[in-house]
Amino acid sequence: MSKIKHTPGPWTICRTTDGAQILGIADEDAAGITDYRLGLGLWRAGAEREANAHLIAAAPDLKRELERLREIVVDAVARGMIEACPEVDAALHCSAEAIDKAGGYSDA
């Protein structure tokens, strides 16, 4: 697998003195937050903007935990602790696709 294409986080949500939201990442090489507005549709009005910001901020953690959970399930199936069945197979397939999509490895 190639090098990750996204900024891994931790992402954070800040509010400026004028009330605007900034979604950014704490930069270890610099003090403060780097502004990542990027025209992602994040800056729509109201609750939608807030929800988008929280989803993007949580994305690196969600991806990491899905990868970890997927590894646990694969191992449990291999050890016979979980019975292989169409539902488990489908969940493993879909989780792999979601991980690839989050990493930019999918056309979807």
N, C-alpha and C positions, 0 to 999 in steps of 0.2 A: 504494500500500500504506500502511496506517495505521502509526502509531508502534508500536514493539515493546511487548509487554505483560509480558515477563519481565525479571528482573534480569540484565543481560548478563554479569556476572562481573567479575573472576575469582573463582570460587567456591573455597573452600578447606575442608579437613577438619582439625579441631583436636581435641585430647583435653584434657579438663579434668583437674584434679588428682585427681578421684575416678574417672577412667577413662572418663567419658562422652564420646561423640562429639558435636561440634557442627559442623554444616555451615553455613558462613556466607560472607559476602562482605566483603572488605576495603573499608571505607568510606573514600573519599578525604577526606571532611569530618570524620571522627572517627578517633580512634586505636583500633585493634583490630578485632575481628570482630563483625559483627552476627549474632546467632543466628537461624537460619532453620529451626527444626524443623518448623513448619507442619502437623504431623499428616499427613504424606505417606506414612505407612507406612515411612518411613526408619528409624524407631527400633525395628525388630524386633530380635530377638536374633541375635547371632553373625555368621556369614559373610554372611547376607542383608543385614543392616544395613550392613556394610562395603561390599558390592558396590553397594548403592543409593547410598550416599554418594559413591563413586567415579564412578558413572554420572552423577549429578546434577552433580558438580563438573566433569566433562568435557563436559557437554552444550553449553555455549556454544561451546567450541572445535570440537566435532564439527559443530555446525550451521554455523559459519563456514567450516570446511574443506569441507563438503559443498556449500555455496553456491559456493565457489571452484572446486572440481572440476567442478561442473555447468556453470559458465560456460566453463571450458576445453573441455569436451566439446562443448557447443553451438557454440562458435567453431570447433573442429576439424571438426565435421560441416559447418558452413557453408562452410568453406574447402576441403572435399573431402579433408581429411587423414584422416578416419575415415569409413568407408562407413556411410551411414544404413541401418539394418536394424531388424527388429522388436525385437531384444534391446536395441539402443541406445535406440530410442524408448521401450520399456517402462522402462528404467533412468532415462531423463530424466523420464518421467511420475511414476514412483514417488519419485524424489528431490525433485521439486517438491512432491509431496504431503507428504513427510516434513518438508521445510523449512516448509511452511505449518502443519503440525501442531505443530511445535516452536515456531512463532511465535504459536500460538493462533488461526490463521486458518482452521482446519478444524473441522468438527463431529465428526471421528473421534476 
